[in-house]
Amino acid sequence: MNKSNWGGIRTGAGRTPLSKDKKKKPVKIYISDLLKQDIEKYGLGDSFSRKAVDLIASEIKKRRL
């Protein structure tokens, strides 16, 4: 299957692709077991990644003020 058929045969069918600046990119970080437990405990979200992003974003928001 080639890219032109993704999302169906109809023109305009399927998801609109995100621009490169809006797409999430993987990042590798090294953390201690204690920090990992704190992220699991205090972060909001249904996955470890979302919990970590929540905590990072909230801390950045506090520091910008």
C-alpha positions in Angstrom: 0.0 0.0 0.0 1.4 3.4 -0.9 0.9 6.6 1.0 -1.7 8.0 -1.4 -4.1 5.2 -0.3 -3.7 5.7 3.4 -7.0 6.6 5.0 -9.2 5.2 2.2 -9.8 5.6 -1.4 -11.9 8.8 -1.2 -10.1 12.1 -1.6 -9.6 13.8 1.8 -10.4 10.6 3.8 -8.3 9.8 6.9 -6.4 11.8 9.4 -4.8 15.1 8.6 -1.1 14.8 9.0 0.6 16.9 11.8 3.3 19.3 10.9 6.8 18.4 12.1 6.8 21.1 14.8 3.6 19.7 16.4 4.6 16.1 16.3 6.0 14.5 19.6 9.6 13.4 19.4 11.1 10.6 21.6 13.7 11.7 24.2 15.9 9.4 26.3 16.7 10.5 29.9 18.3 8.7 32.8 16.7 9.0 36.2 17.0 7.3 39.6 14.6 4.8 40.9 13.4 7.3 43.6 12.7 10.0 40.9 10.8 7.4 38.8 8.6 6.5 41.8 7.9 10.2 42.4 6.9 10.7 38.8 4.5 7.7 39.0 3.1 9.0 42.3 2.7 12.7 41.6 2.3 12.9 37.8 -1.1 13.2 36.1 -1.8 10.9 33.1 -2.3 7.3 32.2 1.2 6.5 31.1 4.7 7.2 32.5 5.5 9.5 29.6 2.4 11.6 30.1 3.0 11.8 33.9 6.6 13.0 33.3 5.5 15.6 30.7 2.8 16.8 33.1 5.4 17.4 35.9 7.9 19.0 33.6 5.3 21.3 32.0 4.0 22.4 35.4 7.5 23.2 36.7 8.3 25.2 33.5 5.1 27.1 33.9 6.0 28.0 37.5 9.5 29.1 36.6 8.3 31.3 33.7 6.5 33.6 36.1 
